[in-house]
Amino acid sequence: MNETVSTARVPFRTATWSRVLLAVLAVTEAVVGGWALLVPRGFYDDFPLPGHPWVALLPPYNEHLLRDFGGLNLGFGLMLAVAAVTLDRLLIRTVLAGYLLYSVPHLTFHLGHLGHFDMVDAVGQVVVLAFCVLIPAILLFLTRKAPGGE
């Protein structure tokens, strides 16, 4: 059986930034995902910090959806971590495209539902969710194939 394995890695000139940004996303997704999966009620009541219940401001509580959200985020965290370690261009770009399919609608939804938030939390939420779109977009740019090769 002939198996083809991708060996196209991110060019050296962008490898460090790619690895750092992928690791930031991986750790963020692992923390958020682990919290939502293992302690869904605590995540609902206290995310991102006690006294700033971003999730609870969009009721109702649903344990099933929070655990699914946690598993989704843990899965993305794992894929982002593997991409950061291997720096395989196809893996990175595939994971980032999938991540954007999740993060762009997530940001879009929240931009239309800020009415329940005080100013600090509304701005904080928009900034955090915008970074979840901007970082993958920057990484897709950094990991593109240069014209004529590497």
N, C-alpha and C positions, 0 to 999 in steps of 0.2 A: 504494500500500500504506500503510495507516494503522498506525503503530507507536505504542504507548503507552509512555512512559518515566516511571518513578517520579520524582517531584520532592519527595516528603515527606522532609524532613530532620529530624534530631534537633533538638529545641527548644534555643534558645540557652542556657538555664539549665543544661543538662546536656552541652552540646557539648564543652567542654574536658575534662571527666572522661571522657566517652565516647571522645574522640580519644586521650587518654593511655592509657587501659586497653586499647583496641584496639591501639595501637602496641606496648605492652608484650607483649601476646599475639603480635602479628605478628613482632616481633624474636625472641622466645623460640622460636617455631615455625620461623622461618627458620634460626636457629643450630642447633637440634637437628636439623632436617630436612637441612640442608646437610651436617652432620657425618655423620649416619647414611647418607646417600646417597653421599657422596664417599669416605668412609673407614669403611666398615661394621665392619671388624675393630677399628679404633681406638675406634669408638663402643662396640662390645661390651665391649672390655677396659677402657675408661677413663671411661665416662659415669657420673656427671657430672664427676668429677675423678679424676686418677690416685690410686690407693690406695682408691678408693671405687667399685668396679665393680658398680653396681646391676644392669646388664643381665647381666653375666657370672654373677651369682649365681642366675640363672634359665636354666640351659643347656637345650638345646645351642645353639651358634652356628649361625646360618642367614643366609648372605649375602643370599639372595633376600628373606627377610622383612625384614631390616634396610634394604635398599635400598627396598623398598615402603614401609616405615614412614617413611623419609627423604622419599620423594616425597610421601606423604600430608601430612607436616608442612610441607614446602615449599609445597604447594598451599594448605593452611590459612593459612600465613604470607602468601601473596599475597592471598588473599581478605580476610583481616583487615586488611592494609595498605590495600587499595582501600576497604574499609568505613571505615577511619580517615580517609582523605583525603576521600571523598565525603560522609560522614555521612548517607548515604541510609538511612532507617529500615528499609525492607524488606530491603535488602542486609544491613545490620547484624544484624537479627533472624534472618534466614535462615542466615547464616554462624554466628552464635552457637548457634542450635538444632542445626545440624549438628555444631558443635564439642562441644556437650554430649552428643550421641549417641556421640561418641568418648570424651570425657574421663570421663564418669560410669562406664561399664563399665571403663575403664582404672584409675581409682581403686579401684573395687570389687574388681577382680582383685588389685591390689597389697595391699589391706587384708587379704586372705586368704592372702597369701604373703610374710609378713615374717620367717618363722622363720630364714632364712639370714642375715639382716642383723644387724649389731651395733646397739646402741641409737641411736647418733648417726645412722647411715644410715637406720634404720627411721623415726625421727622426721622426718628430713630429707625422705625420700621421701613420707611422708604429708602433710607440710606443703606441699611443692611441688605434688603432685597435687591436694590439696584446693584450692589457689589456682587450679588449672586448671579447677575446677568453680565456685568462688565468683566469680571475676572475670566469667565469662560470665553467671552468674546475676544478678549486680549490674548488669551492662550491660543485660540484658534488662529489668530493672526500670526502669533509668534511661531506656531508649528506648521504653518503653510509650507508647501513645497516651493522653493525659489524657482523662478523661471530658468530653465536650462539645467536643473539638477538641484544639488544641495545649496 
